[in-house]
Amino acid sequence: MPQVTINYLAVLIAGVINMAIGMFWYSPALFAKPWLVALGKTPEDIKQSSAGPIYVINTVASLVTAYVLAMFIKMLNETTAIGGAKIGVWVWLGFVVMTVLPTYLYEMRPRKLYFIYISYQLISFIIMGIVLAIWV
């Protein structure tokens, strides 16, 4: 594999963007209520859980995701916003949609929950792809 140099500041910003989109996506302004209904939870249930470790894991996961996406973009030598968005869509389709779908089917989770989740990931991967392509 060829040596690939990554702009870590771009990865950090893309990771933060991923988390910010998630915070907005699952907020009362967008999908908090249908997400909770699909989970069979209440806002009180969520508030009672210890969010600290979850936020740490989410932060690490967002940064790793941004780094891996940056590697794909860099290895494909993509430097345009459109190209970054396209790579984001392909990575989303192959590694998010297709790997999460069987779990939702086997666990018989509500379809609405699946679509809330994958649509958030689609928006996130497109925006991260754009940022990383023009900045990495």
C-alpha positions in Angstrom: 0.0 0.0 0.0 1.4 3.4 -0.9 2.3 5.9 1.8 -0.7 8.1 2.5 -0.5 11.5 4.3 -3.6 12.6 6.1 -4.5 16.1 7.4 -5.4 15.3 11.0 -7.1 18.7 11.5 -9.5 17.8 8.6 -10.2 14.5 10.2 -10.8 16.1 13.6 -13.2 18.6 12.0 -15.0 15.9 10.0 -15.4 13.9 13.2 -16.8 16.9 15.0 -19.2 17.5 12.1 -20.4 13.9 12.3 -21.1 14.3 16.0 -22.8 17.7 15.5 -25.1 16.3 12.8 -26.0 13.4 15.1 -26.8 15.8 18.0 -29.1 17.8 15.7 -30.6 14.7 14.0 -31.6 13.2 17.3 -32.7 16.4 18.9 -36.4 17.5 19.5 -36.0 19.7 16.4 -35.8 16.7 14.1 -36.1 13.0 15.0 -35.9 12.7 18.8 -39.6 11.8 19.2 -40.0 9.2 16.4 -36.6 7.8 17.4 -37.7 7.3 21.0 -41.0 5.9 19.9 -39.3 3.4 17.6 -37.0 2.4 20.4 -39.9 2.1 22.9 -38.2 4.6 25.2 -39.1 7.8 26.9 -36.9 10.9 27.3 -36.7 10.0 31.0 -35.3 6.5 30.1 -32.5 8.2 28.1 -31.7 10.8 30.8 -31.3 8.0 33.4 -28.6 6.3 31.4 -25.0 7.2 32.0 -24.1 9.2 28.9 -20.5 9.9 29.7 -19.0 6.7 28.5 -21.3 6.7 25.5 -20.1 10.2 24.5 -16.5 9.0 24.7 -17.1 6.0 22.6 -19.1 8.1 20.1 -16.3 10.6 19.9 -13.7 7.9 19.2 -16.0 6.2 16.7 -16.6 9.5 14.8 -12.9 10.2 14.6 -12.1 6.7 13.4 -14.9 6.9 10.8 -13.6 10.3 9.6 -10.0 8.9 9.4 -11.0 5.8 7.4 -13.1 7.9 5.1 -10.1 10.3 4.6 -7.9 7.3 3.8 -10.4 6.2 1.0 -10.5 9.7 -0.3 -6.8 10.1 -0.3 -6.1 6.7 -1.8 -8.5 7.5 -4.6 -6.8 10.9 -5.0 -10.1 12.8 -4.8 -9.9 16.6 -4.3 -13.3 17.9 -5.3 -16.4 18.4 -3.2 -18.5 16.3 -5.6 -16.0 13.5 -5.7 -15.8 13.5 -1.9 -19.6 13.4 -1.6 -19.7 10.5 -4.1 -17.1 8.5 -2.1 -19.1 9.3 1.1 -22.2 7.8 -0.5 -20.5 4.7 -1.7 -18.8 4.1 1.7 -22.2 4.7 3.4 -24.0 2.3 1.0 -21.4 -0.5 1.3 -20.4 -0.2 5.0 -23.3 1.3 6.8 -26.5 0.4 4.9 -25.4 -3.2 4.1 -23.8 -4.1 7.4 -26.6 -2.6 9.6 -29.5 -4.0 7.6 -29.2 -7.6 8.6 -29.0 -6.7 12.3 -32.2 -4.7 12.0 -33.9 -7.5 10.2 -32.7 -10.3 12.6 -33.6 -8.2 15.6 -36.9 -7.3 14.1 -36.4 -3.6 14.9 -38.8 -1.1 13.4 -38.1 0.1 9.9 -38.5 3.6 11.0 -35.6 3.2 13.4 -33.4 1.9 10.6 -34.3 4.7 8.2 -33.7 7.4 10.9 -30.3 5.9 11.5 -29.1 5.4 7.9 -30.4 8.7 6.7 -28.4 10.5 9.5 -25.4 8.5 8.4 -25.9 9.4 4.7 -26.0 13.1 5.4 -23.0 12.8 7.7 -20.9 10.7 5.2 -21.7 13.2 2.4 -20.7 16.2 4.4 -17.6 14.5 5.8 -16.6 13.4 2.3 -16.9 16.9 1.0 -14.8 18.4 3.8 -12.2 15.7 3.6 -11.8 15.8 -0.2 -11.3 19.5 -0.3 -9.1 19.6 2.8 -7.2 16.3 3.1 
